[in-house]
């Protein structure tokens, strides 16, 4: 996944990541839980409409560019208030089919957002010129209703092994292929599709009464990753830090980049555990990417991930290895990617979901535990 927080949205969700405004405390957001900063909890709508009409777009009629204005009601629309609190720049894009659109920009990255009628959620993505009745005709028998959330009807569209979630505009004349987040940054789409078999990885117990390795790992995340299929990056003699990741998770890529100097300095060895928890967002691309990595020699897995080398045909063993990793991730209660795991000096397991506030402090703790065990 691109090494940024916000990105232009495409019709497909092949490269869709958790946006910068997703809440750091969200245990189910798009595979990423960031430990820096606090989420704005959102406020109840005032007596005025939750989503009033945005500021008009200026057009002189003389061929000049549109003048995009910043929203004037950020403080009264919970989801806009939350996004603005992250430092993203918001601009009005007007209204269409009963929905108000804004853009959110952070640096050179931006997203198009459709604001839910109640102002409590957004869907990331542009509106498609595809009325819901036409969609139902074209994909007859392949569409499953997800129910209505924050005033928007959700549809699950299956196409062979791939799937897409779409939201219907209030007038039914347009649809949005995207992911919905609420005003605290919680990924609501993941919750909606989690009830559908195959959309989100699940763990299958072999038989009633048996205790698999994954089940045993629930009490100890370190035990789980130690028995996973993983790659190694760095000096084998260095203290080991584990990272569970999805190949298309932008936060995982960021964590990997920020850990490279510590690996190069010989302070840690990074063990990476591929999973595919973002298939519901990446149009099913996380699974083949993870299988491609698991088909690599463990010593070359990190390099393959770094270069996004996902075209390697999967080995015969790769699907089973990925299923094992996904099962371990579920049983240890994975909240998002990246998840960092290490052995602490007192023998217990250290675990952080997302990117730590202070890498130096974390690396020092990993080193300290290693030094204690080496005595």
Order of alpha helices (4+ residues) and beta strands (2+ residues): alpha-beta-beta-beta-beta-beta-alpha-beta-beta-beta-beta-beta-alpha-alpha-alpha-beta-beta-alpha-beta-alpha-alpha-alpha-beta-beta-alpha
